């Protein structure tokens, strides 16, 4: 059963509750180390339980389904509008069973970046640099680190869901929802916009 979140009428509290539910689903019944839940080993997870599906709906009622590998909490792909998109393999010698995901969809060629935090960040940096070259924002100093310029939060998630649903651009739009996810899951910070 997929975890569900809608940005329509979302508040900081509902977003925080969603992130807490996501963490709980990834670590339910798992041991802890120094009070922190530990993700399962791949040997302990049957293929049928390898992925957590997350249905994300935006304010315009567009929905995408994101697949997260429960072994490492990496995004491996998403489905929208009858098509499925997969990120590059982060471990080509030890591939997760993505062939089980999104049956009945048309697979689009693999995206150029992987679902690791560093892979998503590299892709995000590319998008920000392109945006920076085309639109010089006078409020952003050129010396501001690129990663600081990646907008994250509920509003960006709302926009990204719509862009992903429309599949306007595989790299640029696929990246934004993944980055929102990695920020929320990886840092523990709750975006406030």
Secondary structure as GFF3:
##gff-version 3
##sequence-region A 1 193
A	DSSP	beta_strand	3	6	.	.	.	ID=ss1
A	DSSP	alpha_helix	12	27	.	.	.	ID=ss2
A	DSSP	beta_strand	32	33	.	.	.	ID=ss3
A	DSSP	beta_strand	36	37	.	.	.	ID=ss4
A	DSSP	three_ten_helix	42	44	.	.	.	ID=ss5
A	DSSP	three_ten_helix	47	49	.	.	.	ID=ss6
A	DSSP	beta_strand	51	57	.	.	.	ID=ss7
A	DSSP	beta_strand	63	69	.	.	.	ID=ss8
A	DSSP	beta_strand	75	80	.	.	.	ID=ss9
A	DSSP	beta_strand	83	86	.	.	.	ID=ss10
A	DSSP	three_ten_helix	98	100	.	.	.	ID=ss11
A	DSSP	beta_strand	106	107	.	.	.	ID=ss12
A	DSSP	alpha_helix	117	134	.	.	.	ID=ss13
A	DSSP	three_ten_helix	146	149	.	.	.	ID=ss14
A	DSSP	alpha_helix	154	166	.	.	.	ID=ss15
A	DSSP	alpha_helix	170	187	.	.	.	ID=ss16
###
